[in-house]
Amino acid sequence: VDSENSKNLTTDIRRRLQILKALADPNHHFSKFSTGNAITLPASSSTSTDEEKEEEDSANYVREALLAFHARHYRPENMVIVIVGPQSLDTLEEWVVPR
């Protein structure tokens, strides 16, 4: 978390994003917290409104459902590869098939 936040502090694109977020309607999801550090993250969650807590509970439910789906369905034997390129089919096959 800290390293991601430090990286974001020095990126012009992230600075512009923060300006847009500050100008946005405070009731809109876009204006909400998106990055921080080990100090700001716990503080933001402890002062959450009931609506934000409901959103967090919903997000946790979705996360748990996705993890369960992943654990059940993501298996090496179910994996496929798709490769596209300007190379000939023979070249693309040479790159993939031996592996």
N, C-alpha and C positions, 0 to 999 in steps of 0.2 A: 504494500500500500504506500509506504513512504517513498519508495523508489519511483513508483508510477506518478505520484504527486509531484516529486521533484522534477521529473522529466516534463510534466505538464506546465510547470511554472516558467520554463524557459522556451516554450514553444509558442510562436506568434499565433498559430491557428487556435490553440487552446485559450490564449488571452482574448482573442476576438470572440470565441464562444462564450467566455465568462462575461464579456460586456453585453452580448446579446441576451444571456440568461438574466443579467441584472436588469435589463430594460423590459423583459417580458412580464406579463401579468403574473403577479405572485401566486395566484390561485391555479395557474396552469402548470402541468407536470414539467414542462420544459424548463421552468425557472428553478426547479428543485436541485438540490445538492447532487453533484456528479463525481467529484473527486476530492480527496483530502489526504490527511495523514493520520497516524496513529492517535494523535491528540484530538483532531476534529471529528473523526468518525464516531467514537463513543458519545461525544457530546451531542451530536446531531440526533442520534437515536434515542437518547434519554429525554429529549424535549419534544418528542414527536406528538402530534395531535392524534385524536382517536381515528380520524380518517387515514392518516399516515400509517398508524399501527395496523389498521385493517388492510391497507395496501401491502404492508410488509408481510402480514400473515398470508395474504393471497399469493404474494411472490414466493414465500417459503413453500406453500402448497404446490405451486407450479414447479418450483425447483425439485421438490421431492418426487413429484410425478415424472419429471424428466429424468431424474437419476434412476428411478425404478424402470422406466422404459429403456434407458441405456443399458442397465444391468441385464435386462431380459433379452433385448434384441441385438445389441452390438456385439457380435461374435466374429472372430476372424474368418470362419467359414462362410459368413454372410457377406463378406466384403467383395466389392468389385472395383475395378479401376477403369476410368475413362481417360483416354489420352487423345488430344487433338493438337495438330500442329501442321505447319506448311510442308513438313517432310513427307516422303513417300510412306505408304503403309508398311512396306518392308522395313524401312529404317525405324519407324515407330515400334514395330513388333520386336526388332532387335534390341531396342532399349528396354523393353518391358518383359518379354517372355522368359529370358534366362533367369530372371530374378524370381 
